[in-house]
Amino acid sequence: MQTGENTEALRKILDMTRLIAIIILGIHYYYYCYQAFLDWELTIELTDRLLGNIQRTGLFSSFIKSKLIALLFLSISLIGAKGRKDEKLKIKTAISYLGTGLLLYFSSAVLLMWSAPQDIITILYIGSCSIGFLLVLTGGMFLSRIIKKKLNDKDIFNKENETFPQEERLLENEYSVNLPARYNLKGKLRNSWINIINPFRGLLVAGTPGAGKSYFVIRHVITQHIQKGFSMFVYDFKFDDLSIIVYNTWLKNKHRYKKASEFYVINFDDLSRTHRCNPLDPSGMLDITDAAESARTILLGLNREWIKKQGDFFVESPINFLTAIIWFLRKYRDGEFCTLPHVIELMQADYDDLFSLLRTEKEIEVLINPFVNAYLNDVMEQLEGQIASAKIAMAHLSSPQLYYVLSGSDFTLDINDPDNPKLVCMGNNPQKIQIYGAVLSLYVNRLVKLVNKKGKLKSSLVFDEFPTIYLNNMDSLIATARSNKVATCLGIQDFSQLRKDYGREQADVITNIVGNIVSGQVTGDTAKTLSERFGKIMQDRESLSINSQDTSISRSKQLESAVPQSSISGLSSGEFVGMVADDPDNKITLKTFHSEIINNHELLKMEEQGFKTIPQIRSIDQLAVQQNYIQIKKDVTDIIQIEVDKLLNDPSLSYLVIKKN
């Protein structure tokens, strides 16, 4: 037992053992250097008699025997020695002392063979042998002071301890996206699969620029869903990086669609390689709420700051004004002129003519009354505040190129029509984000309304750099479209980017509602949020305690973050963390992953080299584009003139005409 009495007794025993070693070594010196002691007159009869008795025991039967016995007692005393522990001491230091000491201790015998005066030989022998003895003693004491128990310092970043089992089975179904991966488990690399077996619960792909979102994840979502016969919409932020993948994958997999499928592209920069599509197609606008949703989308897309101010008077007023114009054109001649370019041009009309025209449509009377009253009461400051912001914003879209694309009708946006499946790619331009993004937001809004219906073909909506467009109620799409077989894939760089463009509340809902998340390198609050979402695992913990007598290591297990914030912030390109969602038919126990997605770089490079470019759709010259632009302006002028004349010539309707001096 470690009591004070026992410790003291042990220390005395060790001291006595060490003293015995010293006495035996002293007797050795006296016996083998007797002549020198005799010359120095250090001998007496009693010691000589004792030496004779000791000799008869056999201690001096050989020269080395007494030295070995002295060394043995010294070693016994060192075994029980417990010196004060020192972290700086290394075993090499102790071994060097021991080695040097043993060398001097045993090699000193050579001095006795030296032909020199006996006194000198004795002094040198005793000195070298004693020094060797002391060095052995010092080396042994150093060994007792060295900390023998060490913490595991090979894994200084705790990487191995943070590893955990991951899904190694390939779980595939008719909707899944399966990504081959490789992960580390306790220092061993193992193959795994990231099985997104239920993409209809939403997929969020996050990562800073260069993390590999498109190359390692989004492109596989596109190719695998096309191979499984999905209709598809792709928002291609850097056109045509993703569109060319869609086009070439579709060319190879046309036969997988039960009905003939078509590929369409919207590209405002190259009019010869774009289809034309009217986002305000009257066949898709069934009631005034569709017009209101379209008005909200286009204005909030043009004025991102309004997203955070929805409900304010000077935000809702322009939206109501634009809603009235859209619905008027939708009702006028059954929507013959219901296009965004016609809406933009009609907004710019004089208030007299515009309000007279709008008053003819009873369904929008409640929307335009505040504006008409403000105009009639000469409250122009309020009126301009309500309308001018909408007119100025919409005027940014007044260009012949945009008018040309927006006023045609090569296809409709119901991409998942079972009888006419479509693959639609819409390209943005990073240098014209605000203008193109607002128009594309309107396309997406109308497309989502048409897609999210029962009885349609399974469809996949892929948004690269999602925050660059505005889609109102995106959370509702993810929440409700699952039963309608609509899979959504959102690519973002960071949660803060989404909060900046969508507002904190809506951004938080979007990030929290998605069932599948795949994240490359992200930092700050995003990394912290993801780390908390992935949960904790049981990890080993060690602690080292040092005192004057001993050292001890305590080992325990604690719940720690499976993927710490620092690990997410330090991911390399191609490394991803995340969590997948399962469904009742395919249960996944190991949902969380931290792995490197494996791409066959050579095969992908060969595929890209064999890609066909998106073909030219039509031959178009600037004259035709300009004529279309002029024709739209003329259409609006004619509408105003015809309708105002009709009102003036009909006594029962003439009261609707506003004439303000």
N, C-alpha and C positions, 0 to 999 in steps of 0.2 A: 504494500500500500504506500501511496505517496504521502507519508507523514513526515514531519520534521525530524523525528528520531531516526527513522529508517534512512532518510537521506543523509543525515549526519554520519550514521554508522557505515553506510556505503562509501562515503567520502574517506573515512578513516581507513577502511579496508584497502581502498585503491592507493592511498598514500603509503600504507605499509607495504603493499605489493611493489610499488615503485621504489621504495627504500631498499627492499630486498634485492631488486635488480641492481641498484647502485652499489650495495655491499658486495654482491657477487662480482661485479665488475672491478671493484676496488681490490678484492682478494686476488682476482686475475692479474691485475697490475703488480701486486706485491709478490706473487709467486713467480711470474715470468720475467720480472725486472728486479729480482731479489738482489743481484749484485750491485745495482745502482743504489738501492735503499741501504745496503750494507755500507757502501762507500760514504753515503750521506749520514751514516750513523742513525738511521731511523728504524733499526730493528732492535727488538728486545726478546728476551728468552720466552716470555709468555706468548707473544705472537708467533714465535717460531714453533712452539709446542702446539698451539692451535692450528697452525698451517699444516703441521704434520698429520694431525688428526683429520683435517679436511681432505688432505691428499689421499688418505686411506679410503675415503668414501668413493673415490673414482672421479671426482670433479675435474681433476687435471689429467685424466687418462689420455686426452688429446687436447691440442692447443685450442681448437675451435669450440670444444664442448662447453667450457665455462662462459664463453662469449654468447653462445646460442641460448644457454639457460638464462643469462642476464637479459638477453633480448626478448625471451619468452615472457619473463615476468613483467618487462616493460610493456609488452603487447597486451598482457592481461589487464594491466592498469589502465591502458588506453581504451580498451573495449568498453569499460564502464564509465569513461569520462564523458561529461556533458558540459561542453564549453558554451559560452554565450554565442548564440547564432548570429551570423553576419551574412547579409545578402550579397556583399561585395566579394566574398571569398569564392574562389573557383577551385574545382578539384585538381586542375593542372598545377596550381600553386602547391597544394598539399603533397601531390605525387612528386613534384620536383624536390621538395624538402626531404621526403622519405627516401627517394632514390639517391640523392647526394649523401644523405646520412648513412645509408647502408653501404654505399661505396666506400666512404671514409672508414666506417666501422670495421669492415672486413679487409679492405686493402691495406690498412695500417700495419698488418702483420709483416708486410714486405720490409718495413723499416728495421725489423729485428735482424734481418739478414745483411744489413748494411755494415760495411767495415769502417766503423767510425768509433770515436770514444763512447764508452757505455753510457755516460751521463747524457750526452746529446741524443743518442738513440732512444733512451728511456723517455726523455722529455718530449721528443717528437712523437713517439708512439702513443704515450698517454694523452698528449694534446690532441692528436688527430683522431684517436679512437673516442675520446670524450666529446670532441666536437661532433663526430658522427652520431654518437649516442644522443646528444642534445638535439641534433637536427631531426633524428627519428622521432624523438619526443615532441618536437615542435610540429612536425608534419602530422603526427597522430592527433595532436590537439586541434590542428586546423581541420582535419577530417571530421572531428566531432562538432566543429562549429559551422560546417557547411550544411545548408538547408537541403536535405535529401528529397523532401517532398516538393514537387513543383506543380504549378498550375499548367494547364494546357495552353502554351503560348504560341503554338503553331498557327492557330486560327484566330489571329488578332482582331479580325473584323467580325468574328462570330458567324461566319457564313455557313459552316457545316451545321452548327447548332440550330440555325434558322431554317434548315431544309425540312421538308415534310413530304409524305407520300402524295403522289398525284395520279390522276386517272391515266392508266396505261392501255385501257381497252379502246378500240375503235367502235364508237357507238354511232351508227349511221341510220338515217331514215330518209324519207322522200323530201324532207324539208331542210335537213341539217347542213351545217357548214363544219367541216372537219379539218383541223390544222395540225399536221405532224409537228412534234416538238421534242425537245430534249431538256432534261432537268437534272439537278444535282441532288442526290440523297446520301447524306453522310459521307461525302467525298467521292461517291461513285456516280458516273453519268448514266442515266437511264432514259430510254425512249418513252414518250408519252403522246397523248392526243388531247387537243383542246376541242371538245365536242360541243358545238353550239347546236344542240338537237332541237331547240325550240326558238327559232329566230323571231317568231311572232310576238315574243315577249319583249322585243326591242334589244338592239345591240348598240352600245356606246363604245366608240374607239377613240381613245385619247392619246395624246403624245405631242411633245414639242416638235418643231420642225427638224426633220432628219431622224426621228425615232423609228420610222418605217411603217407608219399607219397604212399607207396605200400599198406599198410593195409587199408587206408581209400579211396584211389582213384584208383590206378592202378589195383588192384585186381577186382574192380567193372567194370572197362573198359573191362577187359578180360572176366569176367563171363557174362556180359550183351551182349557183342558182339557175343560171342559163342552161347548164347541163341537165338540170332537173325539171326544165320546162316552165320556169317562172316567167311571167310577164315582168317588165322591169322599167323603172325610172331611175336615171342617174343624174345627179347634179354635179357637173364636172367643173370645179372651180378654176382649174388651169387647163382649159380646153386645148388639145384633145387627149390629155394623158389617160383618162379613164374611158373616154368614148371610143377610142381605137381598140381598146381591149374588149369592150362590149360588142363592137361591130364584128371583129374577127372571131370571137367566141360564138357569136350568133351564126356566122356563116358556116361554122363547123357543126352546129347543133340544131339547124332548122328542122331536122327530121324528128326531134324530140317533142315538138308541139303537135297536138292532135289536129288543130286547124292551122292553116297557113298564117305565119306571123310576119310582121313588118318591122323594119327599123327606121326610126325617125330621129332627126337631130335639129336642134334649135341653136343657131350660132349667129349672133348679130354682127360679127366682124367680117365674115365672108358670105355674102348673100348668094353666091353660086353653090355653096355647100350647106345650105340650110333649107329646111322645110318652113312653110308658113302655117301659123296656127293662131286662131282667135281665142284668147283666154276667156273672153266674155261671150262665148258661143251661146246664143239664145236657147238652144236645145238643152243646155245644162243649167240654165237659170230658171228654176221653177217658180220661185216666189221672191218677194222683195228682200227676204233675209239673205238670199244668195248675193244680191246686189250689195247689201250692207256689209257682208263679210268681205266681198271683193274690194269695196271702197276702203275698208279698214286696213286690209292687207297692203294695198298699194301705197296709201298715205303713211302708214307706219314704217313701210319699207323705205320710203323716201326721207322720212323724218324719224330717225331711230330714237331720238330723245323723247318722242311722244309715247313710246312704249311704256315708259315709267310713269306717264301722266294720264293714262287712259281714265276717262271719267271726268276730266277737266272740261270746262265750257269751251275753251279755245282749241281743244283737241276733238271733242265730239261734234262741234258745229261743222267744221270742214268735212268730217266723215259723213254727216247727214246730207250736206250739200252735194257731195260726190255721189252718194247713194241715190239721191233724187235724179240726178242726170243719167246715171247708168240705167235705172229702172224706167225712166222715160224712153230712152232709146230701145230698151228691151220690148216695151209695149208698142212703140211706134212701128207701124207696118210689120208687126210680128217679128221685130228684131232685125229687120233688113240692114240697119246701120248700127247695130249693137256691137261696136268694136271699141277698143281702148283709144285708138287715134280719133275716132269720131267724138268720144267723150271729151278728150283733151281739147279739141277744137270748139266744141259746143260750150265748154266752160269759159272760153275767152270772149263769148258774145256779149254785146251790150246788155246791161241789166234790164232795160225796157223790153227788149225782144226775148231775152232768156226767161225772165219771170213770166211773161205772157205765155210763152210756150209751155213752161212747166206747170202752169195753173190748169192746163187742159187735162192733166192726168190726175184723177181723183185719188189714186192710191198714194201719191206722194204729197198730197196737199198738206198733211200734218208735218211733213219734213220741211217744206219750203215756206210755210207761213211766217216763221220768225224772220226769215230773210226778207220776204216781201214787205212785212210790216216795218222792219227797220228801214227799208228803202223808201217806202211811202212816207214815213215819218221823218225822213231826212236825217236818220241817225247813221250817217255815212261812216263815221269812225268805227262804230261797232260792226257795221256791215263789212267793211274792209278787213277788220280784224278776224271776222269769221270766215270770209271767203278768200281773201288775198293769199293766205298761207297755202291753201289748197291749189289755187291757180298758179302761184309761183312754183310750187313743188312739181306740179304736173307739167308745167312748161318745160322742165328739164328733159322730158321725154319726147319733146317735139323735134324729131329728126326724121328725114326721109327713110333712113335705114330701118329704124325701129317701126315706123309706120308700115313699111313694106312687109315686115315679118308678122306684125300684129294684126294686120287687116286681112290676111289670107286664111284659107281653111283647107290645108292639105290633109289634115288628120284631126281627130278629136282626142280628148285627153282621157277617155275611158280605156286605159291601157290593159285592164284585165277583163275585157269583154271576151267571154268564152268563144264567141264566133269570130273574133278578130283581135287576137292578142298582139300587143305591141311592145317594142323596146324603144324607149324614148330617152335621148341624152340631151341635156341642156347645158350649154357651155357659158361660163362667165369669163370675164377678163379682169385680172387683178388690178389693172390700171383704171378700170371703169366700174369698180365694185358698187358704188352707190346707185348709179343709174341702172345698170344691168341687173343688179341684185333685186331692186324693187320690182322690175318687170317679171323676173324669174320667180319672185315670191308670189306674184299673182298667179302665174302658171301653176306653181306647186299647190297653192290654196285651192284652185279649181280642180286640179287633178285629184287631190286627197278627197274632196267631196264626192267625186265620181267613183273613186276606187273603193272607198270604205262602205261597201254595200254587200248584202248577202247574195249568194248564188253566183259569185264571180270566180274567175280563175285566180289561183294563188299568185301573188305578186310581191315584188321586192323593191323597196324604195331606198336608194343609196344617196346619202348627202355627204359629199366631201366638203370640209370646211363649212359645216352647217351654220355657224353664227353669221356668215356673210349674207344669208337670206333671212327673211322673217316669215315664219309660219305660225299664225295664231292658233292657240290650243293644240300645240304639238303633243302635250301630255295626254290630251283626250284621244288623239289618234293612237298612241301607243297603248292606252288603256282599253280602247274599244275595238281596235282593228284586229286583235288576236283571233277573235272568233270568225272574222271575215278573211282569214289567211293573208293578211298584209304584214310583211316583215319590214321593219325599219332599221336602217343602219346609219348612225349619226357619227360623223368624223369631226372631232374638235381638237384644239390644241391644249386647252386648259379650262377648268371650270370657271375661272375668273373671266375668261374671254366670253363665255356664255352669259355670265352675270352682267357684263358690261353691255351686251347687245340686247339681252332679253329682260333684264331686270332680275334682281336677286330671287324674288319669290318664284317666278316662272322657271328660272334656270334651276333652282333647287328641286322643283317638282320634276323636271325632265331628268335630271341626273339621278334622282332617287327612285323613279318609277321604272327605269329600264331594268330588265331581268338579267341581261348579259352585259358584262363590261370587260373590255380588253384595253389595257393601258401600257404604253411605253413610258419613256422617261417623262415625268412631270415633277414639279417642285411645289414648295409652299403649301397652301391650304389644300390644294388638290391631292398632293401626296399624303397629307395627314388624313384627309377624309377617306381616301381609298384604303389606307392602312387600317383605319378603324372598321371599315366595311368588311375587310377580309378576315377580321377576328383574330383570335389568339390560339397558340399551340403550346403544349407542354415542352419546356426547354430545361436542360441541365444547367445548374448554377454551381460554381465553386468559389470558396473563400479561403484565404490563407491566413492563419493566426501564428504569430511569432512571439516567443518569450525567451527569457534567459536560459530556460532549461530544455525547451522542445518546440517543435512546430507542429501544426495540425491543419488539415484541409477538411473543410466542411462541404459536403455535396448535398444539393437539394434540387427539387424540381419546381418550377414556377410557370404560370401561364404568362407568356409574353407574346407580342405581336408576331403573327406568322410572317408578315412582310413589313418590316419597319419603314417609317417615312424616309429614312436615309437610303435604304436599299432602292426604293422607288425613284428617288432623286438621282441615283447613280446608275440606272439601267443603261446598258449599251444599245446601240441600234440593233434591232432584231430580237431583243429581250423584252418580254411582256409579262405583266402580272394581271390577274383578273379573276373573275368568278362567272360561272355559267349557270344557267337555269335549266331545270329538268321538267319533265311532265309525268303524269301518272303512269304512262306506258314505258317510260325509260327513266328509271330512278338513277340518280348520280349521287353517290355519297361524298366523293372527293371533288367538290365543285371548284375550290380555289386552286389556282395554279401560279407558278413562278418559274417560267421556262423560256427557252430560246426557240422560236419558231424556225423550222427547217425549210428553207427554200432551195430548190434545185436551180442554182444560179445559171448554170450552163444551159439547161433546158429552157429556162425562161428567156435567156438571151437569144437562143436560137429561134424561139417562137416570135419574139419581137422583131428579129431580122426578117422573118417571113410574113410579117403583118402587111395586109393590104390597106392602103389609105382609104379614108372615107370618100366615096366617089362624089363627083360633081352632080348635083341634082338638076340644075338647070343653067342655061346660059343667060345671064342677065347683064344689062348695061345700065349705066347711070341714068340714062334718059327715061327708061321705064320706071325706075325707082322714083324719079322726080315727078313723072306724070301721075303716079299713084298718090304721091304726097299732095299734089295740086288737086286731084280728083276728090280726095277726102275733104279738103277745105271747101271745095265747091259743093259737095254733098251737104255739108252743114249749112252753108249759105242758102242753098235751095230749100232745105227743111224749114229754116227760119222764115224765109220769104213766103213760101207756100202756106205754111200754117198761120202766120200772122195775117196774111191776106184773107185766108178763109175765116178767121175770127172777125175781121173787120167787115166782111161781107155777110156775116150771119148775125142778125140783130139779137138772137137769143144767146150768142156767145161773145158779143162785142164787149161786154163788161169785164171780160177776162184780160182785155188788152190794157197794158199799163203805159201811160203816156205821161212822163214827168218832164216838165219844162226845166 
